[in-house]
Amino acid sequence: MSGPDTGGGDGDALLPNPEAMRRLGYRAVDHIVDRWAGLEADRPWQGTSRAVAEARLDGPPSEDGGDVEALMDWAVREVFPLAGRIDHPRFMGFVPSGPGWPAVLADILVSGHNVFQGTWLESAGPSQIELTVLEWFRGWLGMPEGAGGILTTGGSVANLLAVVAARDLAGAPEGGVIYLSEQGHSSLERAARVAGFPMERVRKLSTGTDRRLPVDGVAAAVAQDRERGLHPLLICANGGATSTGVVDPLPGLAALARQEGVRLHVDAAYGGFAVLTAEGRAALEGIGQADTVTLDPHKWFFQTYECGCLMARDPGELERVFRVSAAYLQDTHLQEREVNFGDRGIQLTRAFRALGIWLTVQSAGRRRLAEAIEAGIELGAKAGAWIEAHPELELLHPACLGIVCFRYRPVGGDGGRYGAARRGSDDGWEGREGRKEDPWSEEGLETLNREVQDRMLQGGHAMMSSTRLDHRYSLRFCILNHRSRWEHVESALEQVVREGRALS
């Protein structure tokens, strides 16, 4: 069933009169404010099948138009509820986004002004604000004077720009090789494919027991490839791995990259802004030595989608790779120090993304934003301690930068309906530390925890995702939202235990 078909009363739908524009704008803001005010009482997630969504939402286009206010109301009532509330305080799956109100206000202003920010000619003011924001980032990361970059749609595009730049700056040699961590984000592998690297020249390197990329392992892989006559081009390190939050040994990798004459890229899409905190700064030591760094302000810097960033030690390198001359752009030639951001990436037409960051920092203050990031790190650490102290939960990796990996593991029992065969003697269970046998196989624990996760999702209490560590199925919390408090995290953990008990 399609949306409502009601007659309009405000004249031209594309250009209503000023009174109608204000009334409709206030109506849109009221919808947003009502949503934010009631967010905690709402479910963190609600989805449905394609068949149900199609039956409720599909329909032909309107021939003569309708009342935009009624259509907005219908969308708020019928469309938006069928989605994750990614900014909900109990949405802790994947990598959440919890924007602040300044970012939303900036979106309204940016949409209304509709600035084209591909060239300085058409966006001197917005481009200067982007330069200012990038300079803030440079200082926070500890990159050298003169470093800069570009705001992108997200980390995937930022990673793609970094991979393409590494390829082209090396002259796109035959046999070029890129090195990734097995804990690296999938967008890096996708970027390598788009950049034309055959999969046999994308090295996914094993990590140590700490899930960090070992410097000696990377060095050995580089040396082996040189012996084969290949051309090592780029090492991609984690500045907060998506599964676990771990940070690779950046100073050692930077030294290796310099020694071997290859580039170092750090994917710090979610974790990079932790440099504003003492713990994050220590974990991310050496990030400023990278050639390029990916950041995602729409993750842990409280911006709306879509806002990513690529920082470059030498932004001129980006311009050498991506600038394309065209006759229809001859009017946009630069005078002196101006920047055409369309020359630093793949978008010519780009939105004014920097305003949300600028307005957030200038209104909330850097210190308050650092405290919000620090709160997420502390909640993750507290959750990890809670899990370790609970006899029915098992921490699968130390909490790191707001990410917690764990699973439900019943104390005693016989594996129940999950088909886990007993192993060893029949002496019984002696507890977490002194057990003589473990009646739960890995297969049984995986099935149990999959069902726990599904019940958490369908029950509407909290949204969490999963990952796999050492071939073991792991539940996973990612706590980045400035709305999240300990009571939200603790209640989600308690619900995991209740669901696990009900199933086992």
C-alpha positions as CSV (number, residue, x, y, z in Angstrom):
1,M,0.0,0.0,0.0
2,S,1.4,3.4,-1.0
3,G,1.4,6.6,1.0
4,P,-1.5,9.0,1.4
5,D,-2.9,10.8,-1.6
6,T,-4.2,14.1,-0.3
7,G,-4.6,17.4,-2.0
8,G,-2.0,20.1,-1.4
9,G,-2.9,23.6,-0.2
10,D,0.3,25.5,-0.2
11,G,0.7,26.3,-3.9
12,D,3.9,25.2,-5.7
13,A,5.2,22.0,-4.1
14,L,8.8,22.9,-5.1
15,L,8.6,26.5,-3.8
16,P,5.8,27.0,-1.2
17,N,5.2,30.4,0.1
18,P,7.3,31.5,3.1
19,E,4.6,30.8,5.7
20,A,4.1,27.3,4.3
21,M,7.9,26.7,4.3
22,R,8.2,27.7,8.0
23,R,5.2,25.6,9.0
24,L,6.5,22.5,7.2
25,G,10.0,23.1,8.5
26,Y,8.7,23.4,12.1
27,R,6.8,20.2,11.5
28,A,9.9,18.3,10.4
29,V,11.9,19.6,13.4
30,D,9.0,18.6,15.7
31,H,9.2,15.1,14.3
32,I,12.9,14.9,15.0
33,V,12.6,16.4,18.5
34,D,9.7,14.0,19.4
35,R,11.8,11.1,18.2
36,W,14.9,12.1,20.3
37,A,12.7,12.8,23.3
38,G,11.2,9.3,23.1
39,L,14.2,7.4,21.9
40,E,15.2,5.6,25.1
41,A,11.6,4.2,25.5
42,D,11.7,3.0,21.9
43,R,13.1,-0.3,20.6
44,P,16.8,-0.2,19.5
45,W,15.9,-2.1,16.3
46,Q,12.8,-3.0,14.3
47,G,13.0,-4.6,10.9
48,T,10.8,-6.7,8.6
49,S,11.0,-8.8,5.5
50,R,11.1,-7.5,1.9
51,A,7.6,-9.0,1.4
52,V,6.1,-7.1,4.4
53,A,7.9,-3.8,3.5
54,E,6.8,-4.0,-0.1
55,A,3.2,-4.6,0.9
56,R,3.2,-1.7,3.3
57,L,5.3,0.9,1.4
58,D,5.4,0.1,-2.3
59,G,3.3,1.9,-4.8
60,P,3.2,3.9,-8.0
61,P,4.4,7.5,-8.3
62,S,1.9,10.3,-7.8
63,E,0.7,11.8,-11.0
64,D,-0.7,15.1,-9.6
65,G,1.1,15.4,-6.3
66,G,-0.2,15.5,-2.7
67,D,0.0,17.2,0.6
68,V,3.7,17.3,1.7
69,E,2.8,17.5,5.4
70,A,0.6,14.4,5.3
71,L,3.3,12.6,3.3
72,M,6.0,13.6,5.9
73,D,3.7,12.3,8.7
74,W,3.2,9.1,6.8
75,A,7.0,8.5,6.3
76,V,7.6,9.1,10.0
77,R,4.9,6.8,11.0
78,E,5.4,4.0,8.4
79,V,9.0,4.2,7.0
80,F,11.4,5.3,9.6
81,P,10.3,2.8,12.3
82,L,11.4,-0.1,10.0
83,A,15.1,0.5,10.7
84,G,17.7,0.4,13.4
85,R,17.7,3.3,15.9
86,I,21.5,3.5,15.6
87,D,21.6,6.4,18.0
88,H,19.6,4.5,20.7
89,P,21.6,4.2,24.0
90,R,21.2,0.4,23.9
91,F,22.2,0.1,20.2
92,M,25.6,-1.4,20.7
93,G,25.9,-3.5,17.5
94,F,28.4,-2.9,14.6
95,V,29.8,0.6,15.0
96,P,27.0,2.9,16.1
97,S,26.5,6.6,15.2
98,G,25.2,8.9,17.8
99,P,25.1,12.4,16.4
100,G,24.7,15.5,18.6
101,W,22.1,18.2,18.0
102,P,24.6,20.6,16.5
103,A,25.3,18.2,13.7
104,V,21.6,17.9,12.9
105,L,21.2,21.6,12.8
106,A,24.2,21.9,10.5
107,D,22.6,19.4,8.2
108,I,19.5,21.5,8.0
109,L,21.5,24.6,7.1
110,V,23.7,22.7,4.6
111,S,20.7,21.3,2.8
112,G,19.0,24.6,2.7
113,H,22.0,26.4,1.3
114,N,22.9,23.6,-1.0
115,V,26.5,24.6,-1.4
116,F,28.6,23.0,-4.1
117,Q,32.0,22.4,-2.4
118,G,34.1,21.0,-5.2
119,T,35.9,24.2,-6.0
120,W,37.1,27.2,-4.1
121,L,35.4,29.5,-6.7
122,E,32.0,28.3,-5.6
123,S,32.6,27.7,-1.9
124,A,35.3,29.9,-0.4
125,G,33.7,30.1,3.0
126,P,32.8,26.4,3.3
127,S,36.2,25.3,2.0
128,Q,38.0,27.4,4.6
129,I,35.9,25.8,7.3
130,E,36.9,22.4,6.0
131,L,40.6,23.4,6.0
132,T,40.1,24.6,9.6
133,V,38.6,21.3,10.7
134,L,41.3,19.3,8.9
135,E,43.9,21.4,10.7
136,W,42.2,20.5,14.1
137,F,42.4,16.8,13.1
138,R,46.1,17.2,12.1
139,G,47.0,18.6,15.5
140,W,45.1,16.0,17.4
141,L,46.7,13.1,15.5
142,G,50.2,14.6,15.8
143,M,50.8,14.7,12.1
144,P,53.4,17.2,10.9
145,E,52.7,20.8,9.9
146,G,51.4,21.0,6.3
147,A,49.5,17.7,6.6
148,G,45.9,17.9,5.5
149,G,43.2,15.9,3.7
150,I,39.6,15.8,2.6
151,L,36.2,14.9,4.1
152,T,34.6,12.0,2.4
153,T,31.3,10.1,2.5
154,G,32.8,7.6,5.0
155,G,35.7,5.4,5.8
156,S,35.2,3.1,2.8
157,V,35.9,6.0,0.4
158,A,38.7,7.3,2.5
159,N,40.4,3.9,2.4
160,L,39.9,3.7,-1.3
161,L,41.6,7.0,-1.8
162,A,44.5,5.9,0.3
163,V,44.9,2.6,-1.7
164,V,44.7,4.3,-5.1
165,A,47.1,7.0,-4.0
166,A,49.7,4.4,-2.9
167,R,49.3,2.6,-6.2
168,D,49.7,5.7,-8.4
169,L,52.4,7.4,-6.4
170,A,54.5,4.3,-6.9
171,G,53.9,4.4,-10.6
172,A,51.3,1.6,-10.5
173,P,54.1,-1.0,-11.0
174,E,53.4,-4.6,-12.2
175,G,53.4,-6.8,-9.2
176,G,52.4,-4.2,-6.6
177,V,51.5,-5.7,-3.2
178,I,49.3,-4.4,-0.4
179,Y,49.5,-5.8,3.2
180,L,46.4,-6.0,5.3
181,S,45.7,-7.4,8.8
182,E,43.3,-10.3,9.1
183,Q,41.6,-8.0,11.6
184,G,41.3,-5.2,9.0
185,H,38.0,-3.7,7.8
186,S,36.4,-5.3,4.7
187,S,36.5,-1.9,2.9
188,L,40.3,-2.2,2.6
189,E,40.0,-5.5,0.7
190,R,37.2,-3.9,-1.4
191,A,39.4,-0.9,-2.1
192,A,42.2,-3.1,-3.2
193,R,39.9,-4.9,-5.7
194,V,38.6,-1.6,-7.0
195,A,42.2,-0.3,-7.4
196,G,43.0,-3.4,-9.5
197,F,45.1,-5.5,-7.1
198,P,44.6,-9.2,-7.9
199,M,43.7,-11.1,-4.7
200,E,46.9,-13.0,-4.9
201,R,48.7,-9.7,-4.3
202,V,46.6,-8.7,-1.3
203,R,48.3,-10.2,1.7
204,K,46.0,-10.8,4.6
205,L,48.5,-11.3,7.4
206,S,47.9,-13.3,10.6
207,T,48.0,-11.5,13.9
208,G,49.5,-12.5,17.2
209,T,47.6,-13.8,20.2
210,D,46.9,-10.1,21.0
211,R,45.3,-9.7,17.5
212,R,47.8,-7.0,16.6
213,L,49.8,-7.1,13.4
214,P,53.3,-8.2,14.3
215,V,56.0,-6.0,12.8
216,D,58.4,-9.0,12.2
217,G,55.6,-10.8,10.4
218,V,55.0,-7.8,8.1
219,A,58.8,-7.5,7.5
220,A,59.0,-11.2,6.6
221,A,56.2,-10.9,4.1
222,V,57.7,-7.8,2.5
223,A,61.1,-9.5,2.2
224,Q,59.6,-12.6,0.7
225,D,57.7,-10.6,-1.9
226,R,60.8,-8.7,-2.9
227,E,62.7,-12.0,-3.4
228,R,59.8,-13.0,-5.7
229,G,60.4,-9.8,-7.8
230,L,57.2,-8.2,-6.6
231,H,56.8,-4.6,-5.4
232,P,55.5,-3.9,-1.9
233,L,53.5,-0.7,-1.9
234,L,51.4,-0.3,1.2
235,I,51.0,-1.5,4.7
236,C,47.5,-1.0,6.2
237,A,47.3,-1.0,10.0
238,N,44.4,-0.8,12.4
239,G,43.8,2.2,14.5
240,G,41.0,0.4,16.4
241,A,40.1,-2.9,14.7
242,T,36.3,-3.2,14.1
243,S,36.0,-6.6,15.8
244,T,38.0,-6.0,18.9
245,G,39.1,-2.3,19.1
246,V,42.8,-3.3,19.1
247,V,45.5,-0.9,17.7
248,D,48.4,-2.3,15.8
249,P,52.0,-1.4,16.8
250,L,52.1,1.8,14.9
251,P,55.5,3.1,15.8
252,G,57.1,-0.2,14.7
253,L,55.1,-0.4,11.5
254,A,56.0,3.2,10.7
255,A,59.7,2.5,11.2
256,L,59.4,-0.6,9.0
257,A,57.6,1.3,6.3
258,R,60.3,4.0,6.2
259,Q,63.0,1.4,6.1
260,E,61.4,-0.5,3.3
261,G,60.3,2.5,1.3
262,V,56.6,1.6,1.4
263,R,53.6,3.7,2.6
264,L,51.8,3.2,5.8
265,H,48.0,3.7,6.0
266,V,46.2,3.6,9.4
267,D,42.5,2.8,9.3
268,A,41.3,4.6,12.4
269,A,37.8,5.1,11.1
270,Y,36.1,4.7,14.5
271,G,39.0,4.7,16.9
272,G,41.0,7.7,15.7
273,F,39.1,10.3,17.8
274,A,40.1,8.4,20.9
275,V,43.4,10.4,20.6
276,L,41.5,13.2,22.5
277,T,41.6,11.0,25.6
278,A,44.7,9.9,27.7
279,E,44.0,6.2,27.2
280,G,43.3,6.6,23.5
281,R,46.4,8.8,22.9
282,A,48.6,6.1,24.5
283,A,46.9,3.3,22.5
284,L,47.3,5.2,19.2
285,E,50.9,6.3,19.7
286,G,52.6,6.7,16.4
287,I,49.5,7.4,14.3
288,G,50.9,10.8,13.3
289,Q,53.8,9.0,11.5
290,A,51.5,7.4,8.9
291,D,51.3,8.6,5.4
292,T,47.5,8.5,5.4
293,V,44.9,8.0,8.1
294,T,41.2,7.3,7.8
295,L,38.8,8.8,10.3
296,D,35.0,8.7,10.5
297,P,33.4,11.7,12.3
298,H,30.0,10.1,11.9
299,K,31.1,7.4,14.3
300,W,32.9,8.6,17.5
301,F,32.8,12.3,16.8
302,F,29.0,12.6,16.9
303,Q,28.2,13.6,13.3
304,T,25.3,12.5,11.1
305,Y,25.8,10.3,8.1
306,E,27.7,10.7,5.8
307,C,31.0,12.1,7.1
308,G,34.4,10.4,6.7
309,C,37.9,11.8,6.3
310,L,41.2,10.9,4.8
311,M,44.2,12.7,6.4
312,A,47.4,12.8,4.4
313,R,50.9,13.6,5.5
314,D,51.3,15.4,2.2
315,P,47.9,16.5,0.8
316,G,49.7,17.6,-2.4
317,E,50.1,13.9,-3.1
318,L,46.3,13.5,-3.2
319,E,46.1,16.3,-5.7
320,R,48.8,14.8,-7.9
321,V,46.8,11.6,-8.0
322,F,43.2,12.8,-8.3
323,R,43.3,16.2,-10.1
324,V,41.9,16.0,-13.6
325,S,41.9,19.0,-15.9
326,A,38.8,19.7,-18.0
327,A,37.9,22.6,-20.3
328,Y,34.6,23.2,-18.4
329,L,36.7,23.7,-15.2
330,Q,39.1,26.3,-16.6
331,D,37.4,29.0,-14.5
332,T,38.3,27.3,-11.3
333,H,42.1,27.6,-11.5
334,L,43.5,28.6,-8.2
335,Q,45.2,31.9,-7.3
336,E,47.7,30.9,-4.6
337,R,46.9,28.9,-1.4
338,E,43.2,28.1,-2.1
339,V,42.2,24.5,-2.3
340,N,39.8,22.8,-4.8
341,F,38.7,19.8,-2.7
342,G,37.5,18.2,-5.9
343,D,41.1,17.7,-6.8
344,R,41.8,15.6,-3.6
345,G,39.4,12.8,-4.2
346,I,36.8,11.2,-6.5
347,Q,33.9,13.6,-6.0
348,L,33.6,16.9,-7.8
349,T,30.2,17.6,-6.5
350,R,30.5,17.4,-2.7
351,A,28.5,18.6,0.2
352,F,29.6,21.0,3.0
353,R,30.3,18.3,5.5
354,A,32.7,20.3,7.7
355,L,29.9,22.6,9.1
356,G,28.6,19.9,11.4
357,I,32.1,19.2,12.8
358,W,32.8,22.9,13.2
359,L,29.5,23.6,14.9
360,T,29.8,20.6,17.2
361,V,33.3,21.5,18.4
362,Q,32.7,25.2,18.7
363,S,29.4,24.8,20.6
364,A,30.3,21.8,22.8
365,G,34.0,22.3,23.2
366,R,36.8,19.9,22.6
367,R,37.0,19.0,26.3
368,R,33.4,18.0,26.5
369,L,33.7,15.9,23.4
370,A,36.8,14.2,24.8
371,E,34.9,13.4,28.0
372,A,32.1,11.8,25.9
373,I,34.7,9.6,24.1
374,E,36.4,8.7,27.4
375,A,33.0,7.7,28.8
376,G,32.6,5.1,26.0
377,I,36.0,3.7,26.8
378,E,35.2,3.5,30.5
379,L,31.8,1.8,29.9
380,G,33.6,-0.8,27.7
381,A,36.1,-1.5,30.4
382,K,33.4,-1.7,33.1
383,A,31.4,-4.1,30.9
384,G,34.5,-6.3,30.5
385,A,35.1,-6.4,34.3
386,W,31.4,-7.3,34.8
387,I,31.6,-10.1,32.3
388,E,34.8,-11.5,33.8
389,A,33.2,-11.6,37.3
390,H,30.0,-13.3,36.1
391,P,30.2,-17.2,36.1
392,E,28.0,-17.5,33.1
393,L,29.8,-15.1,30.8
394,E,33.1,-15.5,29.1
395,L,35.3,-12.6,28.0
396,L,36.9,-13.5,24.6
397,H,39.1,-10.5,24.3
398,P,40.0,-7.7,26.7
399,A,37.8,-4.7,26.3
400,C,39.4,-2.1,24.1
401,L,38.3,1.4,23.0
402,G,34.7,0.8,23.8
403,I,34.5,-2.7,22.2
404,V,33.7,-5.8,24.3
405,C,33.7,-9.4,22.9
406,F,32.2,-12.2,25.0
407,R,29.7,-15.0,25.0
408,Y,27.2,-16.8,27.2
409,R,28.5,-20.0,28.7
410,P,26.3,-22.0,31.0
411,V,27.8,-23.3,34.2
412,G,27.2,-27.0,34.3
413,G,24.5,-28.8,32.3
414,D,24.9,-31.3,29.6
415,G,24.8,-29.2,26.5
416,G,21.0,-29.4,26.3
417,R,19.3,-29.4,23.0
418,Y,22.4,-28.0,21.2
419,G,23.9,-31.5,20.6
420,A,27.1,-30.9,22.5
421,A,28.5,-34.3,23.4
422,R,30.1,-34.8,26.8
423,R,33.9,-35.3,26.7
424,G,36.1,-37.0,29.3
425,S,35.0,-38.6,32.5
426,D,31.6,-38.4,34.2
427,D,32.9,-36.6,37.3
428,G,30.8,-33.5,36.6
429,W,31.3,-29.8,36.5
430,E,33.6,-28.1,39.0
431,G,33.2,-24.5,38.0
432,R,34.9,-22.0,35.7
433,E,38.4,-22.5,37.1
434,G,38.5,-26.2,38.2
435,R,36.3,-28.0,35.7
436,K,37.1,-31.7,35.0
437,E,35.0,-31.7,31.9
438,D,33.3,-29.2,29.7
439,P,29.9,-30.4,28.4
440,W,29.7,-27.6,25.8
441,S,31.3,-28.0,22.4
442,E,32.2,-25.0,20.3
443,E,29.4,-25.9,18.0
444,G,26.9,-26.0,20.8
445,L,28.1,-22.7,22.3
446,E,27.8,-21.0,18.8
447,T,24.3,-22.2,18.3
448,L,23.3,-21.1,21.8
449,N,24.9,-17.7,21.5
450,R,23.3,-17.2,18.0
451,E,19.9,-17.8,19.6
452,V,20.7,-15.4,22.5
453,Q,21.6,-12.7,20.0
454,D,18.5,-13.4,17.9
455,R,16.3,-13.2,21.0
456,M,18.0,-9.9,22.1
457,L,17.3,-8.5,18.7
458,Q,13.7,-9.7,18.3
459,G,12.8,-8.9,21.9
460,G,13.7,-5.2,21.4
461,H,15.8,-4.9,24.5
462,A,19.2,-4.1,23.0
463,M,21.0,-4.3,19.6
464,M,24.3,-6.1,19.5
465,S,26.2,-7.8,16.7
466,S,28.6,-10.6,16.6
467,T,32.1,-11.5,15.3
468,R,34.4,-14.4,15.2
469,L,37.6,-14.7,17.2
470,D,39.9,-17.7,16.8
471,H,37.0,-19.4,15.0
472,R,34.8,-18.9,18.0
473,Y,31.5,-17.1,17.7
474,S,31.5,-14.0,19.8
475,L,28.8,-11.6,20.9
476,R,30.0,-8.0,20.7
477,F,29.2,-4.6,22.2
478,C,30.5,-1.4,20.7
479,I,29.8,1.5,23.1
480,L,30.3,4.8,21.4
481,N,27.1,6.7,21.9
482,H,27.1,9.8,24.1
483,R,23.6,8.8,25.3
484,S,24.7,5.4,26.7
485,R,25.1,5.1,30.5
486,W,26.1,2.2,32.7
487,E,22.5,1.3,33.3
488,H,21.9,0.7,29.6
489,V,25.0,-1.5,29.3
490,E,24.3,-3.4,32.5
491,S,20.7,-4.1,31.6
492,A,21.8,-5.5,28.2
493,L,24.3,-7.8,29.9
494,E,21.7,-8.9,32.4
495,Q,19.3,-9.6,29.5
496,V,22.0,-11.7,27.8
497,V,22.2,-13.8,30.9
498,R,18.4,-14.2,31.2
499,E,18.1,-15.2,27.5
500,G,21.0,-17.7,27.9
501,R,19.4,-19.3,30.9
502,A,16.1,-19.6,29.2
503,L,17.7,-21.4,26.3
504,S,20.0,-23.7,28.2
